[in-house]
Amino acid sequence: MGLYVPPMLLRELVGNPRLGLRVLHGDEAALERSVRWVYTTDLIDPSRYLSGGELVISGLVWRTSPAESERFVAAVAGAGAAALAAGEAVFGGVPDDVVEACRRHDLPLIAVPEETSFSDVTELVVGAVAAARGTGWRSP
């Protein structure tokens, strides 16, 4: 039996200089979480579409008030997501209430700068997952 190699660790994702991602919440142990897939959403409760281990990417379009941050983050964390990658384009940054909700639910939070495409983040993760599964697919 071979040694399990995770498709991608959060540390590898945020360490890619091409993406310019920043960790807003998450300690060293959190950065060792495995990402097994990517799910992009702006649903206020995407939990029924998550099965655990996903990097959830959101543009935060669902957020019309600070109270909604708790609902969204609780749903994502409760579904077992590896982390939340939040786009900064809509609000010019990630709102403090989103950061605080991620702290309360111990969900790693990564800021995606406005100039970084969600598709670039997705391609990197999917390429790593495909390589780990031996399919030979690589992102450009």
Residue pairs with C-beta under 8 A, 6 or more apart in sequence:
5 132
6 34
6 35
6 36
6 132
7 34
7 35
7 36
7 125
7 128
7 129
7 131
7 132
7 133
8 34
8 35
8 124
8 125
8 128
8 129
8 132
9 31
9 32
9 33
9 34
9 35
10 26
10 30
10 31
10 32
10 33
10 35
10 55
10 82
10 83
10 108
10 110
11 31
11 32
12 128
13 19
13 21
13 35
13 55
13 110
13 121
13 124
13 125
14 21
14 22
14 23
14 31
14 110
16 124
18 120
19 112
19 116
19 120
19 121
19 124
20 113
20 115
20 116
21 85
21 110
21 111
21 112
21 113
21 116
21 121
22 110
22 111
22 113
23 31
23 108
23 109
23 110
23 111
24 86
24 94
24 99
24 102
24 109
24 110
24 111
25 99
25 102
25 103
25 107
25 108
25 109
26 83
26 108
26 109
26 110
30 83
30 106
30 108
31 108
33 82
33 83
33 108
34 53
34 82
35 53
35 54
35 55
35 82
35 83
35 125
35 128
35 129
36 52
36 53
36 54
36 82
36 129
37 53
37 54
37 55
37 125
37 126
37 129
38 54
38 55
38 57
38 121
38 122
38 125
38 126
39 46
39 49
39 50
39 54
39 55
39 56
39 57
39 81
40 56
40 57
40 58
40 118
40 122
41 49
41 56
41 57
41 58
42 58
42 59
42 60
42 61
42 62
43 49
43 62
44 62
44 68
44 71
44 72
44 75
45 71
45 72
45 75
46 56
46 75
46 76
46 79
47 75
47 76
47 78
47 79
50 56
50 76
50 79
50 80
50 81
51 79
51 80
52 79
52 80
52 81
53 80
53 81
53 82
54 81
54 82
55 81
55 82
55 83
55 84
55 85
55 121
55 125
56 76
56 81
56 83
56 84
56 85
57 84
57 85
57 87
57 112
57 118
57 121
57 122
58 72
58 84
58 85
58 86
58 87
59 87
59 89
59 90
59 118
60 86
60 87
60 90
60 91
60 94
60 95
60 98
61 90
62 68
62 72
63 69
63 72
63 90
63 91
63 95
63 98
66 95
66 97
69 95
69 97
69 98
69 100
69 101
70 97
70 101
70 104
72 98
72 101
73 84
73 98
73 101
73 102
73 104
73 105
73 107
74 101
74 105
76 84
76 107
77 102
77 105
77 106
77 107
78 105
81 107
82 108
83 107
83 108
83 109
83 110
84 102
84 107
84 108
84 109
84 110
85 110
85 111
85 112
85 118
85 121
86 94
86 98
86 109
86 110
86 111
86 112
87 112
87 114
87 118
88 94
88 111
88 112
88 113
88 114
89 114
93 111
94 109
94 111
98 109
99 109
101 107
102 108
102 109
112 118
112 121
123 139
123 140
124 139
126 137
126 139
127 137
127 138
127 139
130 136
130 137
130 138
131 137
131 138
